[in-house]
Amino acid sequence: MKRKSLILILLTLLCLSSFGFAVIIPALWLRLRPQPPPLSQTLFQGVTYQRLIRHSPRPMVIHAVTVDLRAEGIRLLVTPGDPKVERPLKARTTTQFLEEFGVQIAVNGDGFTPWYSNTILDYYPHSGDPVSPIGFAASQGVVYSLNTDDQPVIYFSRANRARFGLPIGKIYHAISGNLMLVEQGQSLPIPQSEPQPRTALGVDKNGNRLIILVVDGRQPGYSEGATLTELAEMLLSLGAYQAMNLDGGGSSTLAMERNGKAVLLNTPINHGIPGRQRPVGNHLGIYAMPVSPP
């Protein structure tokens, strides 16, 4: 009986495709990797990055990008969409968005539909599949999704002014979240939630600084995610006066440009595989200039 079991195990291993090994071995390695060290650096003119490490109440790796919206060369971009079709967006990963549009910083945006994830082979959307954002969305003055579910919205003017709730002048860029976390420098009453990967946006009191916050999750021993209450506290500590939660879970992805290529700043997790990105609906991108040499 033992011999038959051993033969069955060996046959199973032999039947594993190269694709299977390519998925399983990196996933096991990433689950066992140690947390990285804390980090603080200037990525581009007006753009700083912090990697914050926590061990309590659980392991967390936190990524915070702060953008000075008044800095020279800073421009914003929400993924363009086509308002003339039923599903105005083509799904992209965050790194695909960054490289396609040439931005220097990119983060995932609205929730979107349709979406399902049954297995690594049975999911929607793939890159290029049509999707619709959940909430109000606009890019370069073109509104391509209306706010049918009363989602919170952040607006960006052509002059890089940011405000939640109401546009500043004519609508230029807009992207939606699913829950306001901070108002007037105070954490809002937030429903209880489990630790998850998170993405959030915040602005300071004058609307001059944009805060992009991503927390890695679902990676035991490395980063196990944050609750919404913890996320609000993090945003307040970073100087947010208003802030909202964006699409999270397997969508949470933050990337930067380096030498013309996209580099992940966080470790997204999709289909349970750390480092695997999910194609999503829209994104928020930041154009920025290189740091001046000393």
C-alpha positions in Angstrom: 0.0 0.0 0.0 2.8 2.4 0.9 4.5 1.6 -2.4 1.3 2.4 -4.4 1.1 5.7 -2.5 4.7 6.6 -3.3 4.1 5.8 -6.9 1.0 8.0 -7.0 2.9 10.9 -5.5 5.7 10.5 -8.0 3.2 10.3 -10.9 1.5 13.4 -9.6 4.8 15.3 -9.4 5.7 14.2 -13.0 2.3 15.4 -14.2 2.9 18.9 -12.9 3.5 21.1 -15.8 6.3 23.6 -16.1 3.6 26.2 -15.5 2.7 24.5 -12.2 6.3 24.6 -11.0 6.6 28.2 -12.2 3.7 29.1 -10.0 4.2 26.9 -6.9 7.9 27.4 -6.3 7.9 31.2 -6.4 4.7 31.3 -4.2 6.4 29.1 -1.6 9.5 31.2 -1.6 7.6 34.4 -1.3 5.6 33.1 1.6 8.8 32.4 3.5 10.7 35.6 2.8 11.5 38.0 5.5 10.1 41.5 5.8 12.2 44.2 4.0 13.8 47.0 6.0 12.1 50.4 6.4 12.9 52.8 3.6 12.5 56.5 2.9 13.6 58.2 -0.3 12.8 60.7 -3.0 11.7 59.0 -6.2 11.1 62.0 -8.5 10.8 65.7 -8.1 7.9 66.3 -5.7 7.4 62.5 -5.1 8.6 60.8 -1.9 8.3 57.1 -0.9 8.2 55.5 2.5 8.2 51.8 3.3 7.0 51.3 6.8 7.3 48.0 8.7 5.1 46.8 11.5 5.2 43.7 13.6 2.2 44.3 15.8 -0.7 43.6 15.9 0.4 41.5 12.9 3.2 41.7 10.3 2.5 44.6 7.9 4.5 46.1 5.0 3.1 49.6 4.3 3.9 51.7 1.2 3.2 55.4 1.2 3.8 57.8 -1.7 3.4 61.5 -1.1 3.1 63.8 -4.1 3.6 67.6 -3.9 0.9 68.6 -6.4 2.6 72.0 -6.8 6.0 70.6 -7.8 7.4 71.3 -11.2 6.5 68.6 -13.7 3.8 66.9 -11.7 0.7 65.9 -13.8 -2.0 63.4 -13.1 -3.8 60.9 -15.2 -6.8 58.7 -14.7 -7.1 55.8 -17.1 -9.0 57.1 -20.2 -12.3 55.4 -21.0 -14.8 55.4 -23.8 -18.2 56.7 -22.7 -19.8 55.5 -26.0 -19.5 51.8 -25.2 -21.2 49.7 -22.6 -18.0 48.8 -20.8 -15.7 51.8 -21.2 -12.4 50.4 -20.0 -10.0 47.6 -21.1 -8.6 45.8 -18.1 -4.9 46.3 -17.5 -2.4 45.5 -14.8 -0.9 48.4 -13.0 2.5 47.9 -14.6 0.8 47.7 -18.0 -0.9 51.0 -17.4 2.3 52.6 -16.2 4.3 51.5 -19.3 1.4 52.2 -21.8 0.9 55.8 -20.7 4.4 56.6 -19.6 3.6 57.7 -16.1 6.2 57.5 -13.3 3.9 56.3 -10.5 0.8 54.2 -10.8 -1.8 52.8 -8.4 -5.0 50.8 -8.9 -8.3 52.7 -8.7 -12.0 52.1 -8.7 -13.7 48.8 -8.2 -15.0 47.3 -11.4 -17.4 44.9 -12.9 -17.7 42.1 -14.1 -15.2 40.3 -12.0 -14.8 36.7 -10.8 -11.8 34.6 -9.7 -12.6 30.9 -9.4 -9.1 29.4 -10.2 -5.9 30.6 -11.7 -7.3 29.3 -15.0 -10.9 30.5 -14.6 -11.1 34.3 -13.9 -12.3 37.6 -15.4 -11.0 40.0 -16.6 -7.8 39.1 -18.4 -5.8 42.0 -19.7 -7.7 43.6 -22.6 -11.2 42.4 -21.5 -13.9 45.1 -21.3 -15.0 46.2 -17.8 -16.9 49.1 -16.2 -15.8 51.1 -13.1 -18.0 51.2 -10.1 -18.5 54.9 -9.4 -17.9 58.2 -11.1 -14.8 58.4 -13.4 -13.4 60.9 -15.7 -10.1 61.4 -17.6 -8.9 64.6 -19.3 -12.3 66.1 -19.2 -14.2 63.0 -20.5 -16.7 61.5 -18.1 -17.0 57.8 -18.9 -18.8 56.5 -15.8 -21.6 58.0 -13.6 -21.9 57.6 -9.9 -24.9 55.3 -9.6 -24.1 53.9 -6.2 -23.2 57.1 -4.3 -19.5 56.3 -4.2 -17.1 58.8 -2.7 -15.1 60.7 -5.4 -11.8 62.6 -5.6 -11.5 65.2 -8.3 -8.3 66.6 -9.8 -8.4 69.9 -11.7 -6.2 70.6 -14.8 -4.0 72.6 -12.4 -3.5 69.6 -10.1 -5.8 70.9 -7.3 -7.4 68.0 -5.5 -10.7 67.8 -3.6 -13.2 65.2 -2.5 -16.9 65.4 -3.2 -17.0 68.4 -5.6 -14.9 69.2 -8.7 -12.8 72.4 -8.7 -14.2 74.1 -11.8 -14.8 72.0 -14.9 -14.4 68.2 -14.3 -11.0 67.1 -15.5 -9.9 63.9 -13.7 -12.0 61.9 -11.2 -11.7 58.5 -9.6 -14.0 56.8 -7.0 -13.5 54.8 -3.9 -16.0 52.8 -1.8 -15.7 54.4 1.6 -14.6 57.7 3.1 -12.1 57.0 5.9 -11.0 60.5 7.1 -12.9 63.8 7.1 -11.6 67.1 8.5 -8.6 65.4 10.0 -10.6 62.9 12.0 -11.2 59.2 11.5 -14.8 58.5 10.6 -17.0 55.7 12.1 -15.9 52.7 10.1 -17.5 49.2 10.0 -15.5 46.4 11.5 -13.4 44.7 8.9 -10.8 41.9 8.6 -7.1 42.6 7.7 -6.8 42.7 3.9 -4.5 44.2 1.3 -5.6 47.9 1.0 -5.3 50.9 -1.3 -6.3 54.4 -0.3 -5.9 58.0 -1.3 -5.7 61.1 0.9 -5.1 64.8 0.6 -3.8 67.3 3.1 -5.9 70.2 4.4 -5.0 72.6 1.6 -5.2 70.0 -1.1 -1.6 70.4 -2.1 -0.3 67.0 -1.1 -1.7 63.7 -2.4 -1.1 60.6 -0.3 -1.1 57.2 -1.9 -1.2 54.3 0.6 -1.0 50.6 -0.2 -0.7 47.9 2.5 0.3 44.4 1.5 -1.7 41.5 2.8 -2.7 37.8 2.7 1.0 36.9 3.0 1.5 35.2 6.4 4.7 36.2 8.3 5.4 38.9 5.7 2.4 41.2 5.6 -1.1 40.2 6.7 -3.0 43.3 5.8 -4.8 46.1 7.6 -8.3 46.7 8.8 -10.1 49.8 7.6 -9.7 51.5 11.0 -6.0 50.8 10.9 -5.9 52.2 7.4 -7.5 55.5 8.5 -5.0 55.8 11.4 -2.1 55.4 9.0 -3.5 58.1 6.7 -3.9 60.5 9.6 -0.3 59.8 10.7 0.8 60.7 7.1 -1.0 64.1 7.3 -4.3 63.3 5.5 -7.2 65.7 6.1 -9.5 63.7 3.9 -9.1 60.2 2.6 -11.0 57.3 1.0 -10.6 53.6 0.5 -10.1 52.3 -3.0 -10.4 48.8 -4.5 -8.3 46.5 -2.4 -7.6 42.8 -2.0 -5.9 41.3 -5.1 -6.2 44.6 -6.8 -3.9 46.5 -4.5 -0.8 47.4 -6.6 1.7 50.3 -6.5 4.4 50.7 -9.2 7.0 53.2 -10.3 9.0 53.8 -13.4 12.7 53.0 -13.5 14.8 53.4 -16.7 11.7 53.3 -18.8 10.3 50.1 -17.2 7.7 49.4 -14.6 8.9 48.3 -11.1 6.6 47.1 -8.4 6.9 48.9 -5.1 4.5 46.6 -3.2 3.9 42.9 -3.4 0.4 42.4 -4.9 -1.3 39.1 -4.4 -3.7 37.6 -6.9 -5.0 34.0 -7.0 -3.0 33.5 -3.7 0.3 34.1 -5.5 2.5 36.9 -4.1 3.8 39.1 -6.9 1.0 38.3 -9.3 -1.0 41.3 -10.5 -4.7 41.5 -11.2 -5.9 43.2 -14.4 -8.2 46.0 -13.1 -10.4 48.8 -14.5 -8.8 52.2 -14.0 -5.7 53.6 -12.3 -4.3 56.8 -11.1 -1.0 57.8 -12.6 1.5 60.5 -11.7 3.8 62.1 -14.3 7.0 63.5 -12.6 10.5 64.7 -13.5 13.7 63.0 -12.5 15.4 64.1 -9.3 18.0 66.8 -10.1 21.6 65.6 -9.6 23.3 67.1 -6.6 
